Amino acid sequence: MKKILIDLERLRYPNSGLANVFRNLSKGLQTVKTTNQFFFFGEENSLQNIAPQNAVVKWKRWFRYWYNFGKNYDIIHSSNQLSSYFHKKHKSTTKILTLHDLNFLHENLSESKRNRMLKRVNNNLKNTDYLVCISNFVKEDVLKNKEILRFENVKEIVVIHNGIEFPANRAYDLGQFSHLKNTNYILNIGVLFDKKKQKKLVEMLPYLNTDLVLVSSIEKEPYANEVRNRIAELGLKDRVHLLKNISEEEKYALIQNAEAMCHPSIAEGFGIPPIEAMAFGKPVFLSTFTSLPEIGGNFAFYFNDFQPEKMANTYLEGMKKYKEDKSLAENIKKWALQFDYRRMAKNYNKLYERI
């Protein structure tokens, strides 16, 4: 029996994408048939109802500087490339690192900030034995930038897609957003940030007869203010709804009641919101950048141009096709099934067993 420690430290920030992915991984691992014994590292309160109490390794802030339990495990699985934990090399312990993206190399950041983030990535890579990338795009990006990354100990790079827990087949309650029940709206979920391109959706809206709902957990300035100013300039205050801090129930209800999801991001390591929308059989409109074509495949529509009127035409043409093809909604749902969290857990467990 091998002892495997899964890093769930990011569950301290429960609404983040990382927390969602590794919450699903821990749940999925408890359904697989294996002789491996799993332990879960994280804040005690955040692991309630997620991990068995006797398998919890309690997180302490000072563990980023010193800890003495790493050698007790055959495998340590670190959850992300910017982690502050598990940087030590243990003689009899194999380390797996999940790398979600290298977006910071491509974003409009200062050189000092980019160098700081690169240093954090390399601090995690330097003692990594097996590297997991969450999409083929991320793996390709890693290989393109291999000369600036610390790969001296990496034996293999594998791709394991993220997985989601699929919504139940029922009606979801909009709760505080019940006023949207009878509104035709396009939905976007993600950090309000330049790379997500929500402003382009605002600028597309005058060419359409629909509202826009923007859901964000975090707003980054000055971009968030630019979005608000553009809404005001175009006279769209009554048609653009900015929402924050929504529950899982409300998120599913917003997807269920949406006309479509638009996710024109130009920097994604994976893309969970489009998959969640596809799970409902909703049409999704994506950019052609980074991992999104890999996620949407032939069952998504794509913006090839960010000019507002052309985006609107792409949207209208896609919606026409979606409404005319009566089988498309069901085929979209079937496509999304490959991103089930249990499949993700099985793929990780296969890697653990192979190691």
Sequence and secondary structure as in RCSB ss.txt:
>XXXX:A:sequence
MKKILIDLERLRYPNSGLANVFRNLSKGLQTVKTTNQFFFFGEENSLQNIAPQNAVVKWKRWFRYWYNFGKNYDI
IHSSNQLSSYFHKKHKSTTKILTLHDLNFLHENLSESKRNRMLKRVNNNLKNTDYLVCISNFVKEDVLKNKEILR
FENVKEIVVIHNGIEFPANRAYDLGQFSHLKNTNYILNIGVLFDKKKQKKLVEMLPYLNTDLVLVSSIEKEPYAN
EVRNRIAELGLKDRVHLLKNISEEEKYALIQNAEAMCHPSIAEGFGIPPIEAMAFGKPVFLSTFTSLPEIGGNFA
FYFNDFQPEKMANTYLEGMKKYKEDKSLAENIKKWALQFDYRRMAKNYNKLYERI
>XXXX:A:secstr
  EEEEE GGGGSTTSHHHHHHHHHHHHHTTS  S EEEEEE TGGGTTTS GGGEEE  GGGGT  S GGG SE
EEE  TT SS  S  TT EEEEEE   GGGTSS  HHHHHHHHHHHHHHHTT SEEEESSHHHHHHHHHTGGGS 
 TT  EEEE    B    SS    GGGGGGTT  EEEEES BSGGG HHHHHHHGGGSSSEEEEEES B TTHHH
HHHHHHHHTT TTTEEEEES  HHHHHHHHHH SEEEE  S  SS HHHHHHHHTT  EEEESSTTHHHHHGGGS
EEES   HHHHHHHHHHHHHHHHH TTHHHHHHHHHGGGBHHHHHHHHHHHHHH 
